[in-house]
Amino acid sequence: MENTLFADIFKVIQLDPEGKKFDKASRIEAQSEQLDMYMQLDVNTDIYPMHAGEKFAMSLASTLDLDGTPDTGYYTQAGRKSLADKFEYVMHGKIYKIAEEGSGPNVKGVIYASYGGLLMMLSGDPANTAKLDLDQRVFLLIRKV
């Protein structure tokens, strides 16, 4: 799918590693199965509960349109099928920081995104995040597997 910027299966390692700070949101730590990526993600667990040991599919996409039509910034529930129909939890946000950690063969690309204050940090091989750009608007889509 051309509008998919990143996709993998993750396993939740733990919830709230620094302690529970909010009533309706938790920070999950997760490790991907195929691409060896590490992620910290804030999730509204009041509406989408997650637990340690659970596996979920996560995708980052530039648009929800199945034909790849670029996102206009407006969402209409016009009854059309969309990428969101294949997932259970969807957030829209913006990549606000891209960094590299380490050096030489151990360098890791780190992507930071904000989804209305719920944050994501995705870290791993820079080749896996090459399609992601600073200030890019992205949809995060999750479904449990």
DSSP file (Angstrom, degrees, kcal/mol; ACC not computed):
  #  RESIDUE AA STRUCTURE BP1 BP2  ACC     N-H-->O    O-->H-N    N-H-->O    O-->H-N    TCO  KAPPA ALPHA  PHI   PSI    X-CA   Y-CA   Z-CA
    1    1 A M    >         0   0    0      0, 0.0     3,-1.2     0, 0.0    66,-0.1   0.000 360.0 360.0 360.0 125.1    0.0    0.0    0.0
    2    2 A E  T 3   +     0   0    0      1,-0.3    65,-0.1    59,-0.0    66,-0.0   0.797 360.0  54.6 -68.3 -31.6    1.6    3.2   -1.2
    3    3 A N  T 3  S+     0   0    0     63,-0.1    59,-2.3    62,-0.1     2,-0.6   0.539  83.8 101.1 -83.2  -4.8    0.2    5.5    1.6
    4    4 A T  E <   +A   61   0A   0     -3,-1.2    57,-0.3    57,-0.2     3,-0.1  -0.714  45.1 178.6 -82.4 122.1    1.7    3.2    4.4
    5    5 A L  E     +     0   0A   0     55,-3.2   126,-0.4    -2,-0.6     2,-0.3   0.728  69.0   0.1 -94.1 -27.4    4.8    4.7    5.7
    6    6 A F  E     +A   60   0A   0     54,-1.5    54,-2.9   125,-0.1    -1,-0.4  -0.957  63.7 173.5-160.9 143.1    5.6    2.1    8.3
    7    7 A A  E     +A   59   0A   0     -2,-0.3     2,-0.3    52,-0.2    52,-0.2  -0.964  13.1 136.4-155.7 140.2    4.0   -1.1    9.5
    8    8 A D  E     -A   58   0A   0     50,-1.9    50,-2.7    -2,-0.3     2,-0.5  -0.969  49.2 -99.6-167.4 169.7    4.9   -3.9   11.9
    9    9 A I  E     -A   57   0A   0     -2,-0.3    24,-2.8    48,-0.2    25,-0.4  -0.893  40.9-165.7 -99.7 130.7    3.6   -6.2   14.7
   10   10 A F  E     -AB  56  32A   0     46,-3.2    46,-2.6    -2,-0.5     2,-0.4  -0.848  14.0-147.6-117.5 153.3    4.5   -5.1   18.2
   11   11 A K  E     -AB  55  31A   0     20,-2.3    20,-2.0    -2,-0.3     2,-0.4  -0.987  26.3-120.3-118.8 129.3    4.4   -6.8   21.6
   12   12 A V  E     - B   0  30A   0     42,-2.9    41,-2.7    -2,-0.4    18,-0.3  -0.541  27.4-177.1 -69.8 121.6    3.6   -4.7   24.6
   13   13 A I  E     -     0   0A   0     16,-3.3     2,-0.3    -2,-0.4    17,-0.2   0.909  63.3 -26.2 -83.3 -50.7    6.6   -5.0   27.0
   14   14 A Q  E     - B   0  29A   0     15,-1.2    15,-2.7    38,-0.1     2,-0.4  -0.987  55.6-121.5-159.9 162.8    5.1   -2.9   29.9
   15   15 A L  E    S- B   0  28A   0     -2,-0.3    13,-0.2    13,-0.2     4,-0.2  -0.872  85.9  -1.4-109.6 144.8    2.7   -0.1   30.7
   16   16 A D    >   -     0   0    0     11,-3.1     3,-2.1    -2,-0.4    -1,-0.2   0.901  64.7-175.0  46.0  63.4    3.6    3.2   32.4
   17   17 A P  T 3  S+     0   0    0      0, 0.0    -1,-0.1     0, 0.0     3,-0.1   0.760  85.2  42.6 -60.1 -25.3    7.3    2.5   33.0
   18   18 A E  T 3  S-     0   0    0      1,-0.3    -2,-0.1     9,-0.1     2,-0.0   0.143 129.9 -84.4-105.4  18.3    7.7    5.7   34.9
   19   19 A G    <   -     0   0    0     -3,-2.1     2,-0.4    -4,-0.2    -1,-0.3   0.061  57.8 -60.2  94.3 153.2    4.4    5.3   36.9
   20   20 A K        +     0   0    0      1,-0.2     6,-0.1    -3,-0.1     3,-0.1  -0.554  53.2 167.5 -72.1 122.7    0.8    6.1   36.0
   21   21 A K        +     0   0    0     -2,-0.4     2,-0.3     4,-0.3    -1,-0.2   0.659  59.4  40.9-110.9 -23.1    0.5    9.8   35.4
   22   22 A F        -     0   0    0      3,-0.6    -1,-0.2     1,-0.1     3,-0.1  -0.956  67.9-136.0-131.3 148.1   -2.9   10.2   33.9
   23   23 A D  S    S+     0   0    0     -2,-0.3    -1,-0.1     1,-0.2    -3,-0.0   0.886 103.5  29.3 -68.1 -40.3   -6.3    8.5   34.6
   24   24 A K  S    S+     0   0    0     21,-0.1    22,-1.5    22,-0.0    21,-0.4   0.380 114.7  59.7-107.6   3.3   -7.3    7.8   31.0
   25   25 A A        -     0   0    0     19,-0.3    -3,-0.6    20,-0.2     2,-0.3  -0.975  54.7-170.1-134.7 147.9   -4.0    7.4   29.3
   26   26 A S  E     - C   0  43A   0     17,-2.3    17,-2.8    -2,-0.3     2,-0.6  -0.969  22.4-129.4-131.8 149.5   -1.0    5.0   29.6
   27   27 A R  E     - C   0  42A   0     -2,-0.3   -11,-3.1    15,-0.2     2,-0.3  -0.889  28.7-159.8 -96.6 121.9    2.4    5.0   28.1
   28   28 A I  E     -BC  15  41A   0     13,-3.2    13,-2.1    -2,-0.6     2,-0.5  -0.789  10.0-150.5-101.5 146.6    3.2    1.6   26.5
   29   29 A E  E     +BC  14  40A   0    -15,-2.7   -16,-3.3    -2,-0.3   -15,-1.2  -0.964  27.3 174.0-108.1 132.1    6.6    0.3   25.7
   30   30 A A  E     -BC  12  39A   0      9,-2.7     9,-2.7    -2,-0.5     2,-0.4  -0.983  24.5-150.0-142.7 151.4    6.6   -2.1   22.8
   31   31 A Q  E     -BC  11  38A   0    -20,-2.0   -20,-2.3    -2,-0.3     7,-0.2  -0.969  23.6-126.9-120.8 134.4    9.1   -4.1   20.7
   32   32 A S  E     -B   10   0A   0      5,-3.1   -22,-0.3    -2,-0.4     4,-0.2  -0.465   6.9-146.2 -81.9 155.5    8.4   -5.0   17.1
   33   33 A E  S    S+     0   0    0    -24,-2.8    -1,-0.1    -2,-0.1   -23,-0.1   0.843  88.6  27.4 -88.5 -37.0    8.7   -8.5   15.8
   34   34 A Q  S    S+     0   0    0    -25,-0.4   -26,-0.1     1,-0.1   -24,-0.1   0.873 126.8  33.4 -98.4 -42.1   10.0   -8.1   12.3
   35   35 A L  S    S-     0   0    0    -26,-0.2    90,-0.4     2,-0.1    93,-0.1   0.370  96.0-123.2-102.6   4.3   11.9   -4.9   12.0
   36   36 A D        +     0   0    0      1,-0.2     2,-0.3    -4,-0.2    89,-0.3   0.922  55.5 156.4  54.1  50.7   13.5   -4.8   15.5
   37   37 A M        -     0   0    0     87,-0.1    -5,-3.1    91,-0.0     2,-0.4  -0.800  34.0-145.4-105.4 149.0   12.0   -1.4   16.4
   38   38 A Y  E     -CD  31 123A   0     85,-3.0    85,-3.2    -2,-0.3     2,-0.4  -0.924  19.8-173.8-113.3 139.7   11.3    0.0   19.8
   39   39 A M  E     -CD  30 122A   0     -9,-2.7    -9,-2.7    -2,-0.4     2,-0.4  -0.995  22.0-166.3-138.6 139.8    8.3    2.2   20.6
   40   40 A Q  E     +CD  29 121A   0     81,-2.4    81,-2.8    -2,-0.4     2,-0.4  -0.994  26.1 175.4-114.6 131.5    6.9    4.2   23.4
   41   41 A L  E     -CD  28 120A   0    -13,-2.1   -13,-3.2    -2,-0.4     2,-0.5  -0.995  29.5-137.3-143.2 130.9    3.3    5.3   22.7
   42   42 A D  E     -C   27   0A   0     77,-2.7     2,-0.4    -2,-0.4   -15,-0.2  -0.773  30.3-174.7 -85.3 128.3    0.7    7.1   24.8
   43   43 A V  E     -C   26   0A   0    -17,-2.8   -17,-2.3    -2,-0.5     2,-1.6  -0.973  34.4-120.7-127.4 138.1   -2.7    5.4   24.4
   44   44 A N    >>  -     0   0    0     -2,-0.4     4,-1.9   -19,-0.2     3,-1.0  -0.623  34.6-179.0 -74.1  91.1   -6.1    6.4   25.6
   45   45 A T  T 34 S+     0   0    0     -2,-1.6   -20,-0.2   -21,-0.4    -1,-0.2   0.540  70.4  74.4 -76.7  -5.5   -6.6    3.2   27.6
   46   46 A D  T 34 S+     0   0    0    -22,-1.5    -1,-0.3     2,-0.2   -21,-0.1   0.864 115.2  21.0 -69.3 -36.3  -10.0    4.4   28.8
   47   47 A I  T <4 S+     0   0    0     -3,-1.0    -2,-0.2   -23,-0.3    -1,-0.1   0.630 138.7  31.7-105.3 -18.1  -11.4    3.7   25.3
   48   48 A Y  S  < S-     0   0    0     -4,-1.9    -1,-0.2     2,-0.0    -2,-0.2  -0.654  78.9-159.2-140.5  80.9   -8.7    1.2   24.1
   49   49 A P        -     0   0    0      0, 0.0     2,-0.3     0, 0.0    -3,-0.1  -0.320  10.0-172.7 -64.4 140.8   -7.3   -0.9   26.9
   50   50 A M        -     0   0    0     -7,-0.1     2,-0.3     4,-0.0    -7,-0.0  -0.974   2.4-164.3-133.5 149.6   -3.9   -2.5   26.4
   51   51 A H    >   -     0   0    0     -2,-0.3     3,-1.9   -37,-0.0   -39,-0.3  -0.942  33.4 -87.3-135.5 153.3   -2.0   -5.0   28.6
   52   52 A A  T 3  S+     0   0    0     -2,-0.3   -39,-0.2     1,-0.2     3,-0.1  -0.319 113.4  26.6 -57.3 137.3    1.6   -6.3   28.9
   53   53 A G  T 3  S+     0   0    0    -41,-2.7    -1,-0.2     1,-0.3   -40,-0.1   0.173  89.6 128.3  93.4 -16.3    2.2   -9.2   26.6
   54   54 A E    <   -     0   0    0     -3,-1.9   -42,-2.9   -43,-0.1     2,-0.4  -0.409  49.3-141.9 -71.6 148.9   -0.5   -8.3   24.0
   55   55 A K  E     +A   11   0A   0    -44,-0.2    90,-2.0    -3,-0.1     2,-0.3  -0.883  22.3 175.9-110.1 144.7    0.4   -8.1   20.4
   56   56 A F  E     -AE  10 144A   0    -46,-2.6   -46,-3.2    -2,-0.4     2,-0.4  -0.998  30.3-122.9-147.1 149.6   -0.9   -5.5   18.0
   57   57 A A  E     -AE   9 143A   0     86,-3.3    86,-1.7    -2,-0.3     2,-0.4  -0.787  31.3-169.2 -88.8 132.5   -0.4   -4.4   14.4
   58   58 A M  E     +AE   8 142A   0    -50,-2.7   -50,-1.9    -2,-0.4     2,-0.4  -0.989   7.2 178.3-127.6 132.7    0.7   -0.8   14.0
   59   59 A S  E     -AE   7 141A   0     82,-2.3    82,-2.7    -2,-0.4     2,-0.5  -0.970  18.6-152.2-129.7 147.2    0.8    1.2   10.8
   60   60 A L  E     +AE   6 140A   0    -54,-2.9   -55,-3.2    -2,-0.4   -54,-1.5  -0.982  25.9 177.7-113.1 130.4    1.7    4.8   10.1
   61   61 A A  E     -AE   4 139A   0     78,-2.3    78,-3.2    -2,-0.5   -57,-0.2  -0.961  36.1-143.6-136.3 151.2    0.0    6.2    7.0
   62   62 A S  S    S+     0   0    0    -59,-2.3     9,-0.5    -2,-0.3     2,-0.3   0.682  89.2  12.5 -84.6 -19.7   -0.1    9.6    5.2
   63   63 A T        -     0   0    0    -60,-0.4    -1,-0.2     7,-0.1    76,-0.1  -0.982  56.8-140.0-151.7 158.0   -3.8    9.2    4.3
   64   64 A L  S    S+     0   0    0     -2,-0.3    19,-3.1     5,-0.1     2,-0.2   0.536  71.1 110.9 -95.3  -9.6   -6.8    7.1    5.1
   65   65 A D    >   -     0   0    0      4,-0.4     3,-1.5    17,-0.2    17,-0.1  -0.492  65.8-143.3 -68.4 129.5   -8.0    7.0    1.5
   66   66 A L  T 3  S+     0   0    0     15,-0.5    -1,-0.2     1,-0.3   -63,-0.1   0.770  99.4  55.7 -65.7 -26.5   -7.6    3.4    0.1
   67   67 A D  T 3  S-     0   0    0    -66,-0.1    -1,-0.3   -65,-0.1    -2,-0.1   0.459 117.5-110.5 -86.7   0.4   -6.6    4.8   -3.3
   68   68 A G    <   +     0   0    0     -3,-1.5    -2,-0.1     1,-0.3     3,-0.1   0.549  56.6 164.8  86.0   7.0   -3.7    6.8   -1.8
   69   69 A T        -     0   0    0      1,-0.1    -4,-0.4    -5,-0.0    -1,-0.3  -0.380  47.6-101.3 -57.6 129.8   -5.3   10.2   -2.4
   70   70 A P        -     0   0    0      0, 0.0     2,-0.2     0, 0.0    -7,-0.1  -0.167  39.3 -99.7 -56.7 147.1   -3.4   12.7   -0.3
   71   71 A D        -     0   0    0     -9,-0.5     4,-0.1     1,-0.1    66,-0.1  -0.465  26.6-160.4 -68.1 134.1   -5.0   13.8    3.0
   72   72 A T        -     0   0    0      2,-0.4    -1,-0.1    -2,-0.2     3,-0.1   0.559  43.3-108.7 -92.4 -10.1   -6.7   17.2    2.7
   73   73 A G  S    S+     0   0    0      1,-0.3     2,-0.4    64,-0.0    -2,-0.1   0.349  92.2  95.7  95.6  -5.4   -6.8   17.9    6.4
   74   74 A Y        -     0   0    0      2,-0.0     2,-0.5     0, 0.0    -2,-0.4  -0.957  58.4-155.8-120.7 138.3  -10.6   17.4    6.6
   75   75 A Y        -     0   0    0     -2,-0.4     2,-0.4    -3,-0.1    -4,-0.0  -0.951  11.1-176.9-115.0 129.0  -12.3   14.2    7.6
   76   76 A T        -     0   0    0     -2,-0.5     2,-1.4     4,-0.0     4,-0.2  -0.979  26.4-142.3-123.5 137.4  -15.8   13.4    6.5
   77   77 A Q        +     0   0    0     -2,-0.4    -2,-0.0     1,-0.2     0, 0.0  -0.547  44.2 150.7 -91.7  68.9  -17.8   10.4    7.5
   78   78 A A  S    S-     0   0    0     -2,-1.4    -1,-0.2     1,-0.1     3,-0.1   0.259  70.6-100.6 -88.2  12.3  -19.4   10.1    4.0
   79   79 A G  S    S+     0   0    0      1,-0.3     2,-0.2    -3,-0.1    -2,-0.1   0.519  77.6 141.0  83.1   3.4  -19.8    6.4    4.2
   80   80 A R        -     0   0    0     -4,-0.2    -1,-0.3     1,-0.1     2,-0.2  -0.495  58.2-108.2 -77.7 149.6  -16.7    5.7    2.1
   81   81 A K        +     0   0    0     -2,-0.2   -15,-0.5    -3,-0.1     2,-0.3  -0.515  45.9 176.4 -71.6 144.3  -14.4    2.8    2.9
   82   82 A S    >   -     0   0    0     -2,-0.2     3,-1.4   -17,-0.1     4,-0.3  -0.919  47.8 -99.2-143.9 170.3  -11.1    3.9    4.4
   83   83 A L  G >  S+     0   0    0    -19,-3.1     3,-1.7    -2,-0.3     4,-0.2   0.809 117.0  68.6 -59.4 -30.9   -7.9    2.4    5.9
   84   84 A A  G >  S+     0   0    0      1,-0.3     3,-1.7   -20,-0.2    -1,-0.3   0.762  84.3  70.8 -61.8 -25.8   -9.4    3.1    9.3
   85   85 A D  G <  S+     0   0    0     -3,-1.4    -1,-0.3     1,-0.3    -2,-0.2   0.720  94.6  55.1 -64.2 -20.1  -12.0    0.4    8.7
   86   86 A K  G <  S+     0   0    0     -3,-1.7    -1,-0.3    -4,-0.3     2,-0.3   0.426 106.9  59.1 -92.8   0.3   -9.3   -2.2    9.0
   87   87 A F    <   -     0   0    0     -3,-1.7    56,-0.2    -4,-0.2     3,-0.1  -0.802  64.8-145.7-128.8 167.0   -8.1   -1.0   12.5
   88   88 A E  S    S+     0   0    0     54,-2.4     2,-0.4     1,-0.3    55,-0.2   0.678  86.6  35.6-105.1 -24.4   -9.6   -0.5   16.0
   89   89 A Y  E     +F  142   0A   0     53,-2.1    53,-2.6     2,-0.0     2,-0.4  -0.991  65.5 178.5-139.1 124.1   -7.7    2.6   17.2
   90   90 A V  E     +F  141   0A   0     -2,-0.4     2,-0.3    51,-0.2    51,-0.2  -0.988   3.5 178.4-132.5 135.5   -6.7    5.6   15.0
   91   91 A M  E     -F  140   0A   0     49,-2.4    49,-3.0    -2,-0.4     2,-0.4  -0.971  15.9-148.0-131.8 150.6   -5.0    8.8   15.8
   92   92 A H  E     +F  139   0A   0     -2,-0.3     2,-0.2    47,-0.2    47,-0.2  -0.972  36.8 132.3-118.5 131.9   -3.9   11.7   13.6
   93   93 A G  E     -F  138   0A   0     45,-2.9    45,-2.1    -2,-0.4     2,-0.4  -0.769  44.3 -95.4-155.8-160.2   -0.8   13.8   14.5
   94   94 A K  E     -FG 137 114A   0     20,-2.1    20,-2.3    43,-0.3     2,-0.6  -0.994  25.0-121.4-140.3 138.6    2.4   15.3   13.4
   95   95 A I  E     + G   0 113A   0     41,-2.6    40,-2.4    -2,-0.4    18,-0.3  -0.704  33.6 173.0 -77.8 119.9    6.1   14.3   13.4
   96   96 A Y  E     +     0   0A   0     16,-1.8     2,-0.3    -2,-0.6    17,-0.2   0.550  58.6  24.1-109.5  -9.6    7.8   17.1   15.4
   97   97 A K  E     - G   0 112A   0     15,-1.4    15,-2.7    36,-0.1     2,-0.4  -0.965  50.7-172.2-157.5 138.6   11.3   15.7   15.8
   98   98 A I  E     + G   0 111A   0     -2,-0.3     2,-0.3    13,-0.2    13,-0.2  -1.000  23.2 162.5-129.5 130.5   13.7   13.3   14.0
   99   99 A A  E     - G   0 110A   0     11,-2.6    11,-3.0    -2,-0.4     2,-0.4  -0.881  30.8-132.3-140.4 169.4   17.0   12.4   15.5
  100  100 A E  E     - G   0 109A   0     -2,-0.3     2,-0.4     9,-0.2     9,-0.2  -0.990  17.8-163.6-125.5 138.1   19.8    9.9   15.4
  101  101 A E  E     + G   0 108A   0      7,-2.6     7,-2.9    -2,-0.4     2,-0.1  -0.932  53.7  10.1-120.1 145.9   21.3    8.1   18.4
  102  102 A G  S    S-     0   0    0     -2,-0.4     2,-0.3     5,-0.2     5,-0.2  -0.285  76.9-102.4  84.4-173.3   24.6    6.2   18.5
  103  103 A S    >   +     0   0    0      4,-0.1     3,-1.7    -2,-0.1    -2,-0.0  -0.966  67.6   1.4-148.9 163.3   27.3    6.2   15.9
  104  104 A G  G >  S-     0   0    0     -2,-0.3     3,-1.4     1,-0.3     0, 0.0  -0.289 127.6 -11.2  60.0-137.0   28.7    3.9   13.1
  105  105 A P  G 3  S+     0   0    0      0, 0.0    -1,-0.3     0, 0.0    -3,-0.0   0.629 135.2  62.0 -72.3 -11.1   26.9    0.7   12.6
  106  106 A N  G <  S+     0   0    0     -3,-1.7    -2,-0.2     2,-0.1     2,-0.1   0.269  73.0 132.0 -96.5  11.1   24.9    1.1   15.9
  107  107 A V    <   -     0   0    0     -3,-1.4     2,-0.4    -5,-0.2    -5,-0.2  -0.381  38.3-163.0 -66.7 139.7   23.2    4.3   14.7
  108  108 A K  E     -G  101   0A   0     -7,-2.9    -7,-2.6    17,-0.1     2,-0.4  -0.981  14.6-134.4-125.3 136.8   19.4    4.4   15.4
  109  109 A G  E     -GH 100 124A   0     15,-3.2    15,-2.0    -2,-0.4     2,-0.5  -0.727  21.5-160.5 -84.7 138.3   16.8    6.7   13.8
  110  110 A V  E     -GH  99 123A   0    -11,-3.0   -11,-2.6    -2,-0.4     2,-0.4  -0.985   4.6-166.3-126.6 125.7   14.4    8.1   16.3
  111  111 A I  E     -GH  98 122A   0     11,-2.9    11,-2.5    -2,-0.5     2,-0.4  -0.926   1.3-165.5-112.6 131.3   11.0    9.6   15.3
  112  112 A Y  E     +GH  97 121A   0    -15,-2.7   -16,-1.8    -2,-0.4   -15,-1.4  -0.970  12.8 172.9-117.7 130.7    8.9   11.7   17.7
  113  113 A A  E     -GH  95 120A   0      7,-2.3     7,-2.4    -2,-0.4     2,-0.4  -0.967  20.2-147.3-135.3 152.0    5.2   12.4   16.9
  114  114 A S  E     -GH  94 119A   0    -20,-2.3   -20,-2.1    -2,-0.3     2,-0.5  -0.980   4.7-168.3-121.4 131.6    2.4   14.1   18.8
  115  115 A Y  E >  S- H   0 118A   0      3,-3.2     3,-1.4    -2,-0.4   -22,-0.2  -0.725  80.9 -49.2-116.1  77.1   -1.2   13.1   18.4
  116  116 A G  T 3  S-     0   0    0     -2,-0.5     3,-0.1     1,-0.3   -23,-0.1   0.839 121.0 -37.9  62.3  33.6   -3.0   15.9   20.2
  117  117 A G  T 3  S+     0   0    0      1,-0.4     2,-0.6   -75,-0.0    -1,-0.3   0.138 115.5 112.7 101.6 -18.6   -0.7   15.6   23.2
  118  118 A L  E <   - H   0 115A   0     -3,-1.4    -3,-3.2   -76,-0.1    -1,-0.4  -0.798  61.7-146.3 -84.3 124.1   -0.5   11.8   23.2
  119  119 A L  E     - H   0 114A   0     -2,-0.6   -77,-2.7    -5,-0.2     2,-0.4  -0.584  18.5-165.1-102.0 154.2    3.2   11.1   22.2
  120  120 A M  E     -DH  41 113A   0     -7,-2.4    -7,-2.3   -79,-0.2     2,-0.4  -0.998   3.7-172.8-133.2 138.3    5.0    8.5   20.2
  121  121 A M  E     -DH  40 112A   0    -81,-2.8   -81,-2.4    -2,-0.4     2,-0.5  -0.990   8.1-174.7-128.1 122.4    8.7    7.7   20.1
  122  122 A L  E     -DH  39 111A   0    -11,-2.5   -11,-2.9    -2,-0.4     2,-0.4  -0.978   7.6-179.4-121.6 124.2    9.8    5.1   17.5
  123  123 A S  E     +DH  38 110A   0    -85,-3.2   -85,-3.0    -2,-0.5     2,-0.3  -0.964  25.1  78.5-132.1 139.8   13.4    4.0   17.4
  124  124 A G  E    S+ H   0 109A   0    -15,-2.0   -15,-3.2    -2,-0.4   -87,-0.1  -0.990  76.0   4.5 163.3-158.4   15.4    1.6   15.3
  125  125 A D    >>  -     0   0    0    -90,-0.4     3,-1.8    -2,-0.3     4,-0.5  -0.308  59.3-136.6 -55.3 124.2   17.2    1.1   11.9
  126  126 A P  G >4 S+     0   0    0      0, 0.0     3,-1.0     0, 0.0     4,-0.2   0.774 101.4  66.8 -56.9 -26.6   17.0    4.4   10.0
  127  127 A A  G >4 S+     0   0    0      1,-0.2     3,-0.8     2,-0.2     4,-0.2   0.816  95.8  56.7 -63.6 -29.0   16.1    2.5    6.8
  128  128 A N  G <4 S+     0   0    0     -3,-1.8    -1,-0.2     1,-0.2     3,-0.2   0.668 112.7  39.4 -77.1 -16.2   12.8    1.6    8.4
  129  129 A T  G X< S+     0   0    0     -3,-1.0     3,-1.8    -4,-0.5    -1,-0.2   0.173  79.3 113.0-115.8  16.2   11.8    5.2    9.0
  130  130 A A  T <  S+     0   0    0     -3,-0.8    -1,-0.1     1,-0.3    -2,-0.1   0.748  72.4  58.9 -63.4 -25.5   13.1    6.7    5.8
  131  131 A K  T 3  S+     0   0    0   -126,-0.4     2,-0.4    -4,-0.2    -1,-0.3   0.518  88.8  91.8 -82.2  -3.9    9.6    7.5    4.5
  132  132 A L    <   -     0   0    0     -3,-1.8     2,-0.3  -127,-0.1    -3,-0.0  -0.780  57.6-170.9 -98.5 134.3    8.9    9.7    7.5
  133  133 A D    >   -     0   0    0     -2,-0.4     3,-1.7     4,-0.0   -38,-0.3  -0.876  31.7 -90.7-124.8 153.6    9.7   13.5    7.4
  134  134 A L  T 3  S+     0   0    0     -2,-0.3   -38,-0.2     1,-0.3     3,-0.1  -0.345 112.1  12.5 -59.7 139.0    9.8   16.3    9.9
  135  135 A D  T 3  S+     0   0    0    -40,-2.4    -1,-0.3     1,-0.2     2,-0.2   0.530  92.2 146.8  67.8   9.3    6.4   18.2   10.1
  136  136 A Q    <   -     0   0    0     -3,-1.7   -41,-2.6   -41,-0.1     2,-0.5  -0.546  48.4-129.9 -74.9 138.4    4.7   15.4    8.2
  137  137 A R  E     + F   0  94A   0     -2,-0.2     2,-0.3   -43,-0.2   -43,-0.3  -0.779  35.6 179.5 -88.6 131.1    1.1   14.7    9.2
  138  138 A V  E     - F   0  93A   0    -45,-2.1   -45,-2.9    -2,-0.5     2,-0.5  -0.964  27.9-135.6-137.2 149.4    0.5   11.0    9.9
  139  139 A F  E     -EF  61  92A   0    -78,-3.2   -78,-2.3    -2,-0.3     2,-0.5  -0.880  16.6-152.6 -98.2 134.1   -2.2    8.6   10.9
  140  140 A L  E     -EF  60  91A   0    -49,-3.0   -49,-2.4    -2,-0.5     2,-0.4  -0.947  15.9-171.4-105.6 126.2   -1.3    6.0   13.5
  141  141 A L  E     -EF  59  90A   0    -82,-2.7   -82,-2.3    -2,-0.5     2,-0.4  -0.967   4.3-178.2-124.4 133.7   -3.5    2.9   13.2
  142  142 A I  E     +EF  58  89A   0    -53,-2.6   -54,-2.4    -2,-0.4   -53,-2.1  -0.976  10.2 168.5-132.7 141.9   -3.6    0.0   15.7
  143  143 A R  E     -E   57   0A   0    -86,-1.7   -86,-3.3    -2,-0.4     2,-0.2  -0.966  35.4-116.1-147.0 141.5   -5.5   -3.3   15.8
  144  144 A K  E      E   56   0A   0     -2,-0.3   -88,-0.3   -88,-0.3   -90,-0.0  -0.482 360.0 360.0 -75.4 144.7   -4.8   -6.2   18.2
  145  145 A V              0   0    0    -90,-2.0   -89,-0.2    -2,-0.2    -1,-0.1   0.352 360.0 360.0-118.8 360.0   -3.7   -9.5   16.7
